[in-house]
């Protein structure tokens, strides 16, 4: 729903193929395909796939190890277990010995006042780069729109983009990686479109 709304009215407007990423309490996504002809009266549509799971990148195993973090899906090392808001917060709490909210971790990373936050966000950017490059290498969308609480980390659009570029199977990263325009309402708008 998020991806569809952003393709219709938001940051992916006009894209032939867009991928909407949600990084919040969990990690998920959606794939949206625009009509084949610009003069077509058809609207962009979400691609569900043969099994109805198209875009479910949060459960791609990113860290294939028996010691990787367990996921509720039964596997270990899923993207969601490293890049969701709660995962970042729990990594910080385990390393620092004290809990902090994602917004505070981001602030400590941004201004350099918290060495643990700087370290954790750098690790996240490497994982984010690998994870998102996998989507680009397979689907090659025109634009990727980020949503959810984690999408508010400014570093995703700078260091994160560079991390994605390192893992993409191309010399130049052409895919735009942008912040959502519709905010928390995108999912509701997309549901109405469906």
Backbone as CSV, one residue per row, in Angstrom:
resi,resn,N_x,N_y,N_z,CA_x,CA_y,CA_z,C_x,C_y,C_z
1,UNK,0.828,-1.203,0.000,0.000,0.000,0.000,0.867,1.258,0.000
2,UNK,1.922,1.254,0.833,2.861,2.378,0.884,3.484,2.604,-0.495
3,UNK,3.993,1.546,-1.100,4.681,1.657,-2.389,3.730,2.165,-3.472
4,UNK,2.514,1.678,-3.462,1.527,2.089,-4.460,1.177,3.571,-4.318
5,UNK,0.945,4.021,-3.113,0.618,5.437,-2.890,1.770,6.340,-3.304
6,UNK,3.007,5.958,-2.962,4.162,6.776,-3.339,4.360,6.792,-4.852
7,UNK,3.986,5.710,-5.534,4.094,5.674,-6.998,3.002,6.515,-7.656
8,UNK,1.871,6.582,-7.024,0.743,7.329,-7.592,0.860,8.824,-7.320
9,UNK,1.164,9.189,-6.064,1.106,10.601,-5.675,2.375,11.120,-5.005
10,UNK,3.335,10.261,-4.744,4.473,10.662,-3.933,5.810,10.675,-4.642
11,UNK,6.824,10.219,-3.953,8.211,10.334,-4.398,8.560,9.467,-5.600
12,UNK,7.743,8.460,-5.924,8.008,7.602,-7.085,7.092,7.927,-8.260
13,UNK,6.404,9.034,-8.160,5.491,9.456,-9.226,6.254,9.538,-10.560
14,UNK,5.722,8.899,-11.594,6.328,8.935,-12.920,7.344,7.836,-13.186
15,UNK,7.702,7.055,-12.185,8.668,5.974,-12.380,8.006,4.797,-13.097
16,UNK,8.763,4.145,-13.963,8.245,2.944,-14.636,8.145,1.780,-13.663
17,UNK,9.170,1.652,-12.816,9.218,0.575,-11.840,9.786,1.146,-10.556
18,UNK,9.052,0.989,-9.475,9.532,1.524,-8.199,9.437,0.451,-7.119
19,UNK,10.294,0.621,-6.128,10.306,-0.289,-4.993,10.132,0.557,-3.745
20,UNK,9.119,0.250,-2.970,8.878,0.962,-1.718,9.414,0.134,-0.572
21,UNK,10.234,0.759,0.255,10.867,0.093,1.392,10.274,0.647,2.677
22,UNK,9.856,-0.242,3.543,9.427,0.160,4.885,10.470,-0.367,5.869
23,UNK,11.055,0.538,6.621,11.962,0.154,7.694,11.458,0.849,8.945
24,UNK,10.729,0.119,9.737,10.160,0.660,10.963,10.227,-0.409,12.026
25,UNK,9.075,-0.760,12.589,9.004,-1.838,13.560,9.466,-3.144,12.915
26,UNK,9.165,-3.294,11.649,9.619,-4.419,10.839,10.261,-3.876,9.581
27,UNK,10.576,-4.766,8.664,11.146,-4.364,7.372,10.371,-5.096,6.286
28,UNK,9.877,-4.346,5.326,9.130,-4.932,4.218,9.241,-4.059,2.997
29,UNK,8.499,-4.402,1.985,8.569,-3.610,0.768,7.474,-3.966,-0.195
30,UNK,7.437,-3.226,-1.278,6.457,-3.460,-2.322,6.984,-3.006,-3.657
31,UNK,6.570,-3.681,-4.682,6.996,-3.410,-6.049,5.818,-2.846,-6.825
32,UNK,6.037,-1.727,-7.521,4.958,-1.093,-8.272,5.396,-0.887,-9.718
33,UNK,4.514,-1.272,-10.622,4.773,-1.159,-12.048,3.811,-0.132,-12.629
34,UNK,4.361,0.784,-13.420,3.540,1.813,-14.067,3.000,1.266,-15.386
35,UNK,1.990,1.904,-15.937,1.487,1.486,-17.238,2.599,1.554,-18.279
36,UNK,2.508,0.701,-19.291,3.572,0.639,-20.290,3.605,1.851,-21.210
37,UNK,2.509,2.555,-21.317,2.456,3.725,-22.186,2.116,4.966,-21.374
38,UNK,2.874,6.059,-21.546,2.570,7.271,-20.785,1.175,7.819,-21.075
39,UNK,0.630,7.507,-22.243,-0.695,8.022,-22.588,-1.813,7.106,-22.100
40,UNK,-1.428,5.996,-21.499,-2.418,5.044,-21.009,-3.227,5.654,-19.861
41,UNK,-4.482,5.279,-19.782,-5.319,5.752,-18.683,-5.194,4.843,-17.462
42,UNK,-4.423,3.764,-17.600,-4.209,2.856,-16.476,-3.330,3.538,-15.429
43,UNK,-3.431,3.069,-14.220,-2.653,3.616,-13.112,-1.560,2.632,-12.720
44,UNK,-0.560,3.111,-12.001,0.437,2.172,-11.477,-0.259,1.094,-10.650
45,UNK,0.325,-0.103,-10.647,-0.267,-1.170,-9.841,0.813,-1.936,-9.084
46,UNK,0.430,-2.389,-7.915,1.336,-3.192,-7.100,1.465,-4.564,-7.740
47,UNK,2.688,-5.056,-7.777,2.938,-6.393,-8.302,2.978,-7.352,-7.118
48,UNK,2.044,-8.279,-7.077,1.951,-9.204,-5.952,2.847,-10.419,-6.097
49,UNK,3.070,-10.860,-7.325,3.860,-12.059,-7.568,3.014,-13.306,-7.492
50,UNK,3.602,-14.426,-7.888,2.882,-15.702,-7.945,2.424,-16.170,-6.570
51,UNK,3.170,-15.815,-5.535,2.828,-16.267,-4.185,2.309,-15.143,-3.298
52,UNK,2.182,-13.941,-3.866,1.700,-12.805,-3.092,2.740,-12.219,-2.151
53,UNK,4.021,-12.479,-2.414,5.074,-12.004,-1.517,6.074,-11.089,-2.215
54,UNK,5.756,-10.600,-3.400,6.694,-9.739,-4.126,7.053,-8.525,-3.269
55,UNK,8.328,-8.251,-3.158,8.799,-7.105,-2.388,9.140,-7.432,-0.947
56,UNK,8.971,-8.654,-0.519,9.205,-9.017,0.879,10.696,-9.201,1.139
57,UNK,11.421,-8.103,1.056,12.877,-8.167,1.198,13.323,-8.260,2.649
58,UNK,12.450,-8.007,3.600,12.811,-8.055,5.012,13.178,-9.441,5.502
59,UNK,12.777,-10.461,4.757,13.070,-11.831,5.178,14.026,-12.532,4.226
60,UNK,14.816,-11.741,3.531,15.968,-12.279,2.819,17.068,-12.438,3.871
61,UNK,17.712,-13.576,3.873,18.769,-13.813,4.850,20.000,-13.014,4.442
62,UNK,20.369,-12.089,5.293,21.492,-11.193,5.045,22.774,-11.707,5.687
63,UNK,22.635,-12.342,6.830,23.785,-12.868,7.572,23.586,-14.375,7.707
64,UNK,24.112,-15.162,6.759,23.897,-16.608,6.792,24.852,-17.299,7.769
65,UNK,24.424,-17.400,8.985,25.257,-17.997,10.016,24.366,-18.594,11.088
66,UNK,24.765,-19.723,11.663,23.959,-20.279,12.746,23.942,-19.374,13.979
67,UNK,24.898,-18.433,14.041,24.954,-17.490,15.155,24.220,-16.186,14.861
68,UNK,23.656,-16.055,13.659,22.950,-14.823,13.290,21.704,-14.667,14.150
69,UNK,21.184,-13.465,14.166,20.010,-13.168,14.986,18.796,-13.979,14.531
70,UNK,18.062,-14.534,15.480,16.851,-15.274,15.119,15.734,-14.314,14.706
71,UNK,14.941,-14.772,13.761,13.806,-13.980,13.281,12.521,-14.730,13.596
72,UNK,11.439,-13.995,13.761,10.160,-14.631,14.072,9.697,-15.564,12.954
73,UNK,10.254,-15.403,11.745,9.846,-16.248,10.621,10.439,-17.651,10.715
74,UNK,11.352,-17.853,11.672,11.957,-19.165,11.852,13.378,-19.262,11.321
75,UNK,13.789,-18.267,10.564,15.150,-18.260,10.038,16.042,-17.421,10.937
76,UNK,17.309,-17.364,10.573,18.269,-16.515,11.278,18.920,-15.585,10.266
77,UNK,19.189,-14.362,10.716,19.949,-13.429,9.890,19.147,-12.644,8.872
78,UNK,17.826,-12.595,9.013,16.996,-11.822,8.078,17.327,-10.332,8.179
79,UNK,17.122,-9.628,7.083,17.347,-8.189,7.036,16.633,-7.497,8.194
80,UNK,15.410,-7.902,8.445,14.606,-7.276,9.496,15.271,-7.345,10.870
81,UNK,16.038,-8.394,11.128,16.653,-8.558,12.445,17.850,-7.636,12.648
82,UNK,18.246,-6.924,11.595,19.371,-5.995,11.680,18.986,-4.543,11.386
83,UNK,17.997,-4.323,10.510,17.720,-2.963,10.037,16.385,-2.380,10.480
84,UNK,15.602,-3.098,11.260,14.370,-2.504,11.786,14.733,-1.583,12.950
85,UNK,13.838,-0.693,13.295,14.070,0.205,14.420,14.367,-0.542,15.719
86,UNK,13.520,-1.533,16.093,13.795,-2.280,17.324,15.135,-3.025,17.278
87,UNK,15.539,-3.504,16.111,16.825,-4.209,15.997,17.988,-3.251,16.260
88,UNK,17.910,-2.055,15.703,18.969,-1.065,15.920,19.014,-0.664,17.393
89,UNK,17.839,-0.446,17.981,17.779,-0.084,19.400,18.323,-1.194,20.294
90,UNK,18.013,-2.450,19.979,18.502,-3.548,20.822,20.005,-3.752,20.648
91,UNK,20.517,-3.509,19.446,21.969,-3.580,19.236,22.657,-2.525,20.091
92,UNK,22.092,-1.333,20.092,22.664,-0.251,20.897,22.627,-0.616,22.385
93,UNK,21.486,-1.085,22.858,21.336,-1.411,24.276,22.322,-2.503,24.700
94,UNK,22.500,-3.501,23.852,23.423,-4.593,24.174,24.867,-4.094,24.242
95,UNK,25.225,-3.208,23.344,26.598,-2.728,23.286,26.896,-1.639,24.318
96,UNK,25.939,-0.759,24.523,26.153,0.375,25.429,25.786,0.047,26.879
97,UNK,24.964,-0.984,27.051,24.520,-1.333,28.392,23.378,-0.476,28.887
98,UNK,22.845,0.354,28.005,21.711,1.206,28.353,20.854,1.419,27.101
99,UNK,19.540,1.416,27.248,18.681,1.593,26.071,18.624,3.055,25.610
100,UNK,18.458,3.239,24.316,18.203,4.561,23.726,17.226,4.392,22.578
101,UNK,16.410,5.379,22.380,15.480,5.388,21.253,16.261,5.644,19.964
102,UNK,15.698,5.186,18.861,16.348,5.347,17.556,16.674,6.807,17.263
103,UNK,15.756,7.704,17.579,15.982,9.124,17.315,17.203,9.639,18.074
104,UNK,17.415,9.156,19.285,18.571,9.574,20.081,19.863,8.937,19.555
105,UNK,19.756,7.694,19.110,20.918,7.035,18.500,21.331,7.803,17.251
106,UNK,20.347,8.177,16.438,20.618,8.925,15.212,21.273,10.272,15.526
107,UNK,20.774,10.932,16.550,21.335,12.231,16.943,22.796,12.065,17.376
108,UNK,23.073,11.050,18.197,24.431,10.796,18.664,25.377,10.430,17.537
109,UNK,24.837,9.752,16.523,25.649,9.418,15.343,25.913,10.663,14.514
110,UNK,24.857,11.434,14.290,24.945,12.603,13.404,25.940,13.640,13.920
111,UNK,25.884,13.929,15.221,26.792,14.961,15.741,28.105,14.385,16.277
112,UNK,28.240,13.033,16.209,29.482,12.398,16.619,29.697,12.323,18.114
113,UNK,28.663,12.640,18.896,28.807,12.673,20.353,28.727,11.295,21.010
114,UNK,28.332,10.280,20.262,28.153,8.943,20.828,28.895,7.937,19.950
115,UNK,30.057,7.503,20.403,30.909,6.604,19.617,30.212,5.281,19.309
116,UNK,29.408,4.796,20.248,28.701,3.532,20.012,27.652,3.725,18.920
117,UNK,26.946,4.832,18.947,25.959,5.131,17.906,26.634,5.246,16.545
118,UNK,27.772,5.906,16.486,28.515,6.053,15.231,28.886,4.675,14.685
119,UNK,29.387,3.824,15.561,29.809,2.470,15.177,28.626,1.635,14.683
120,UNK,27.515,1.664,15.412,26.349,0.857,15.053,25.727,1.333,13.741
121,UNK,25.595,2.618,13.569,25.009,3.138,12.327,25.911,2.820,11.139
122,UNK,27.219,2.867,11.312,28.147,2.491,10.232,27.949,1.025,9.853
123,UNK,27.805,0.167,10.843,27.543,-1.250,10.572,26.210,-1.421,9.837
124,UNK,25.213,-0.686,10.278,23.899,-0.741,9.620,23.987,-0.293,8.174
125,UNK,24.794,0.734,7.893,24.910,1.216,6.522,25.517,0.165,5.614
126,UNK,26.481,-0.586,6.121,27.055,-1.660,5.319,26.010,-2.731,5.022
127,UNK,25.256,-3.139,6.044,24.208,-4.134,5.856,23.099,-3.610,4.942
128,UNK,22.715,-2.363,5.137,21.703,-1.712,4.297,22.160,-1.702,2.838
129,UNK,23.424,-1.379,2.613,23.965,-1.357,1.250,23.855,-2.711,0.589
130,UNK,24.242,-3.743,1.300,24.164,-5.097,0.750,22.712,-5.492,0.490
131,UNK,21.843,-5.185,1.438,20.438,-5.577,1.328,19.744,-4.883,0.160
132,UNK,19.911,-3.579,0.055,19.229,-2.838,-1.003,19.850,-3.102,-2.375
133,UNK,21.149,-3.341,-2.415,21.799,-3.677,-3.681,21.246,-4.987,-4.232
134,UNK,20.875,-5.901,-3.366,20.283,-7.156,-3.819,18.996,-6.891,-4.589
135,UNK,18.167,-5.999,-4.073,16.930,-5.631,-4.767,17.259,-4.999,-6.124
136,UNK,18.206,-4.074,-6.132,18.568,-3.390,-7.372,19.142,-4.373,-8.381
137,UNK,19.991,-5.281,-7.937,20.596,-6.248,-8.848,19.564,-7.178,-9.480
138,UNK,18.476,-7.449,-8.789,17.455,-8.352,-9.318,16.366,-7.617,-10.080
139,UNK,15.860,-6.529,-9.513,14.691,-5.847,-10.082,15.069,-4.609,-10.891
140,UNK,16.136,-3.929,-10.516,16.633,-2.717,-11.167,15.558,-1.627,-11.306
141,UNK,14.970,-1.209,-10.170,13.929,-0.177,-10.238,14.491,1.195,-10.580
142,UNK,13.625,2.061,-11.078,14.011,3.442,-11.370,14.227,4.221,-10.079
143,UNK,13.398,3.923,-9.086,13.460,4.645,-7.823,13.108,3.713,-6.666
144,UNK,13.769,3.945,-5.539,13.440,3.261,-4.298,13.021,4.343,-3.310
145,UNK,11.827,4.187,-2.773,11.295,5.145,-1.802,11.381,4.519,-0.414
146,UNK,11.989,5.244,0.505,12.139,4.750,1.872,11.050,5.312,2.776
147,UNK,10.498,4.453,3.604,9.486,4.860,4.568,9.684,4.141,5.880
148,UNK,8.892,4.504,6.874,9.032,3.943,8.219,9.980,4.799,9.039
149,UNK,10.003,4.561,10.334,10.799,5.382,11.250,12.277,5.421,10.935
150,UNK,12.839,4.301,10.481,14.273,4.260,10.175,14.596,5.146,8.969
151,UNK,13.615,5.384,8.099,13.860,6.220,6.909,14.169,7.667,7.286
152,UNK,13.971,8.024,8.543,14.296,9.380,8.997,15.777,9.567,9.303
153,UNK,16.566,8.504,9.208,18.012,8.623,9.394,18.615,9.271,8.151
154,UNK,19.117,10.475,8.298,19.698,11.208,7.165,20.821,10.438,6.493
155,UNK,21.538,9.653,7.259,22.696,8.931,6.755,22.319,7.913,5.665
156,UNK,21.071,7.489,5.613,20.636,6.551,4.569,20.784,7.150,3.173
157,UNK,20.669,8.457,3.080,20.675,9.124,1.777,22.065,9.617,1.382
158,UNK,23.031,9.437,2.252,24.422,9.844,1.967,25.305,8.600,2.042
159,UNK,25.761,8.261,3.238,26.608,7.078,3.411,25.880,5.809,2.966
160,UNK,24.580,5.743,3.206,23.799,4.579,2.796,23.788,4.406,1.301
161,UNK,23.621,5.493,0.583,23.641,5.423,-0.886,25.004,4.934,-1.371
162,UNK,26.074,5.443,-0.761,27.419,4.989,-1.133,27.597,3.504,-0.845
163,UNK,27.022,3.034,0.274,27.103,1.610,0.618,26.356,0.761,-0.400
164,UNK,25.204,1.234,-0.844,24.448,0.514,-1.876,25.279,0.452,-3.159
165,UNK,25.868,1.570,-3.546,26.657,1.640,-4.781,27.809,0.627,-4.768
166,UNK,28.411,0.396,-3.611,29.522,-0.565,-3.521,29.089,-1.983,-3.854
167,UNK,27.824,-2.311,-3.614,27.348,-3.681,-3.798,26.541,-3.890,-5.075
168,UNK,26.198,-2.824,-5.785,25.420,-2.956,-7.021,26.328,-3.453,-8.140
169,UNK,25.789,-4.320,-8.965,26.545,-4.888,-10.081,26.556,-3.915,-11.260
170,UNK,27.162,-2.771,-11.024,27.280,-1.741,-12.060,28.330,-0.753,-11.573
171,UNK,28.938,-0.055,-12.490,29.948,0.930,-12.105,29.330,2.174,-11.494
172,UNK,28.076,2.461,-11.860,27.396,3.665,-11.394,26.011,3.276,-10.886
173,UNK,25.633,3.811,-9.747,24.296,3.572,-9.209,23.352,4.609,-9.808
174,UNK,22.487,4.162,-10.695,21.533,5.055,-11.361,20.212,5.162,-10.600
175,UNK,19.875,4.145,-9.843,18.611,4.120,-9.110,18.565,5.251,-8.092
176,UNK,17.482,6.008,-8.116,17.292,7.052,-7.112,16.836,6.396,-5.809
177,UNK,17.390,6.865,-4.710,16.960,6.411,-3.388,16.484,7.660,-2.658
178,UNK,15.173,7.714,-2.416,14.569,8.942,-1.915,13.687,8.684,-0.700
179,UNK,13.498,9.734,0.049,12.591,9.686,1.199,11.159,9.820,0.703
180,UNK,10.257,9.199,1.400,8.836,9.271,1.048,8.332,10.709,1.114
181,UNK,7.271,10.987,0.385,6.643,12.313,0.406,5.316,12.303,1.160
182,UNK,4.699,11.142,1.291,3.353,11.077,1.862,3.341,10.756,3.355
183,UNK,4.498,10.465,3.929,4.579,10.214,5.363,3.790,9.005,5.809
184,UNK,3.328,9.046,7.050,2.633,7.911,7.651,1.284,7.636,7.007
185,UNK,0.780,8.550,6.218,-0.525,8.357,5.584,-0.450,7.521,4.314
186,UNK,0.736,7.265,3.814,0.892,6.559,2.532,0.186,5.201,2.550
187,UNK,0.326,4.445,3.617,-0.308,3.137,3.668,-1.818,3.205,3.548
188,UNK,-2.411,4.195,4.185,-3.867,4.376,4.113,-4.288,4.772,2.695
189,UNK,-3.522,5.682,2.083,-3.816,6.090,0.703,-3.721,4.896,-0.237
190,UNK,-2.673,4.089,-0.052,-2.490,2.914,-0.896,-3.601,1.903,-0.711
191,UNK,-4.042,1.726,0.513,-5.150,0.798,0.767,-6.412,1.265,0.039
192,UNK,-6.646,2.581,0.045,-7.803,3.123,-0.664,-7.670,2.880,-2.165
193,UNK,-6.450,2.997,-2.697,-6.231,2.728,-4.125,-6.543,1.277,-4.463
194,UNK,-6.118,0.365,-3.590,-6.390,-1.052,-3.837,-7.892,-1.324,-3.810
